[in-house]
């Protein structure tokens, strides 16, 4: 008997006394917990998102839709970016004034090649105000997961208020669990047993979030 058979055997024994007509777990367990903490207006929810993003050491910017290309150009120039990874369906107008070399998101790209790229610009799937989290789901305006993990500088554009929710339960209701979800709360960081903080180990050292609203 191998390990798989032993584990399945334990599961079968544990379920031996469960009636065949028992309600599924998803129906039997009450889901009446709070979906958000308190009631906030849309502006208050966006302000909370910005506050929690900054608390996690993300750099937060706000602008109108028409100001986005100029802002992205300025942010990439300030970072000294000579190259930027571009997801396949990033809105073309976003980078129309950017002078950096655009690197396409390709399946053939190696980690070494991506490590040579200075920045990446993406959209997002949803942003969670209560936790200061942005979620990527691999949609065409976000690209493959690795392009947001290897380059050292990530600029993520969040549409306000359409992509902002208060809580994690609300975010889960919008997401497809079959997609490759990446949950990001601030730039990559870790610490050793002496609590020395090191950034950039598991992802970008610098995360900039642009909250775009209005025209």
N, C-alpha and C positions, 0 to 999 in steps of 0.2 A: 504494500500500500504506500503510495507516495503522499507528499504533503497536501496536494490538492484534494485527493480522495479523503484524507483525514479531516480536513476543514469542512468539506461538503457533508461528511458523515455527521459532524457535530451540529451543523445547521439543521440537517434532517431530524436528528434526535430532539433538538430544541423546539422544532415545529411539530413534533409528532402529535401533541394534544390540541393543536389548533384546529377548530372546525373548518370544514371545507368551504362553508358559506360565511366565514368571518369577513368583516368589512376590511377593505385595504387600509393600510397604515395611514395613507394620506387623508382618508375620510374619517378614520376613527379618532385621530388626534385633533383636538380643537385648535383652530388657528385664529383665536380671538385676541391675540396680543396686539399692543399698540403698533401701528405702522409708522408713526413718527412721534417725536417728543415735543409736545406743545403745538400751537398753531401759529404759523408765520405767514406773512404776506409774501408775494413773489420777490419784491426787493429785499425783504429781510432774509429770505432763503438764499438769495444770491450773495448778500453781504456775509452770511454765515459761511458759505462755501469759500469766499475769498479769505476770510479770517482763518479758517482751518487749513486751507492750502498754505498760507503764509506761515502758520504755526508749524507745519511740517517742512519748512524751509524751501518751499516752492516760491518762485518769483511770479507775482500776479500782476497782470496788466488788464486794463479795460479800454475798450474802444468801440466806436460805431463801425458798422459793416464797411462803409466807404473808407475808413481810416486803416483798415487791416493791412492792405499791401504795403503801405508806407511804414507801419509799425513793424511788420515782419522784416522788412528790409533793414530797418534801424537795429532791430535786435540781433540779426545775423551779423551785421557789420560790427556792432559793439562786441560781439563774441569773437570777432576775427575769423569768421567762417569763410573758408574758400570753397567748400563743397557742402552740399546738402542733399540728403536722401529724400526722394519725393514718391509718396504712394501713387499707385496708378491712376486714381481718380480724385486726387486733391484738386479742388477748384483751381483752374489755371490762372485766374486773376489774382489769387493770393500771392504768388511769387513773380508777378509780371515785372516788378522793378528790382528784383534781386539779381545781383551780378555774380553770385557764387555759382560754381559749376553744379548742375543738377545731376544727381545720380539716381537712376531708376531702380525701383524695388524689383529685383530679379531673383528667381529661384536659384540661379546659378551663383549668386554672390556668396563669397566665402566670409567667414568671421573676420579673417585678416583684412579683406577688402573693406568691409564695413567699419572696421576699427580705424581705417585711414580716413574715413569721412568725418567732417567736423560736426555736423548737426543733422537733425531730422525734424521735419515739420509734419504734423498729422492733425486730423480731426479727432473726434472721440465719439463713443457710443452714448455715454451718459456720465454725469458728474454728481456726486453725492455730497450734499452740504454738511450733514451732521458728522461725517467722517473725513471731509476734505479729500475725497478720493475721486480720481478720474478712471473710467473703465474703457478699455479698448476691446473691440470684438473682431478685429481682423477685417473689417469692412474695407471697400476699395479706397476710402479716403484716409485709412489708417495703415494699410499695408500689413505685411507679415510681422509677427510678433518680434522677430529678431532685430528689425530695423529700429525698434524703440528700446532695445536693450543694449546693443553694442556701441553705437555712437555716444559720445560723452555729453552731448547737449541735445535736449528734446524740447521743442516748442509744440505745445498742444493747444489747439483752438477749440473752445467750448462755446456753442451758440446759446445765448441767454434770451429768454428763459426756457426755450424748447428742450434743451438737453440737461437741465438742472432739476434734480429731485431732492427732497428733504432727507430721505432715509434709505438704508440698504434694502429693506423690503420693497420699497417703491422701485428701486433700481432693478431688483431681480424680476419684477413684473414686466420690465421693458426688455430684458435681455433674453437671448436664445441660449440655453445651456449647452446646445450642441456646437456652439461656436467657440473658438479659442479665446477665452476671456482673460484679459490682463488687468489686474486691479492695482492702481498706482496711487500711493499716498506719499507724495513728496519725492525728492531725489533718492536714489539708491543709497542706503546707509546701513552700517553694521557696527558692532563694537565687540571688543574682546572681553575677557574676564575682568580686566581692570577698567572697563567702561571707556576705553579710548575709542572715540568715534572715527570711523573711516567711511568716506563717501565714494561712490563710484564702483563698488565691488560687483554688485549684481545688476547694474544698469547705469543710466546716465548720472554723471556727477551733478549736472545742472538741469533742473526742470523749470521751464517757464510756461505758465498757463495764461492764455489770452481769453478773456471773457468778452465775447462780441455780442452786442445788442443794438437794435435799431438800425437806422440808416446813416 
